[in-house]
Amino acid sequence: MLKSCEEKDHNKNMPVRMFYRNTFADLVNDAIFALKKKQSKETENRELMTCEGSIKFVSQFLLDNLPAGE
């Protein structure tokens, strides 16, 4: 297993989705899902509809839901 991790040729074709899943588990997907859900419920909340507001929401979600030990 260590050999396959260290081989550069083997890892260079790893799909982005797998990289994120290995790095962040499903936190990013959960954060985006929570954002979309909140946006659909609070259509009048203009801050959630902007790029900055969306980024703030996702980053706060990630901070609040970090795995144990992070």
HUFENLIN-V231467 format. One record per residue. N is the residue number from 0. D_LAST is the distance of its C-alpha to the last C-alpha in Angstrom with 1 decimal. Layout:
N:D_LAST  N:D_LAST
This chain:
0:24.7  1:23.8  2:27.0  3:26.1  4:22.7  5:24.6  6:27.5  7:27.2  8:30.0  9:28.3  10:25.0  11:26.6  12:27.8  13:24.5  14:24.6  15:22.2  16:21.4  17:20.4  18:18.2  19:16.3  20:16.2  21:14.9  22:12.2  23:11.2  24:13.0  25:15.0  26:12.8  27:15.2  28:18.2  29:17.3  30:16.9  31:20.2  32:21.9  33:21.0  34:22.4  35:25.5  36:26.1  37:25.9  38:28.1  39:30.6  40:30.8  41:31.0  42:33.3  43:34.6  44:31.3  45:31.9  46:28.6  47:26.8  48:29.4  49:28.8  50:26.5  51:24.8  52:24.5  53:23.0  54:20.4  55:19.5  56:19.3  57:17.1  58:14.6  59:14.6  60:14.2  61:11.1  62:9.6  63:11.0  64:9.9  65:6.2  66:5.8  67:5.6  68:3.8  69:0.0
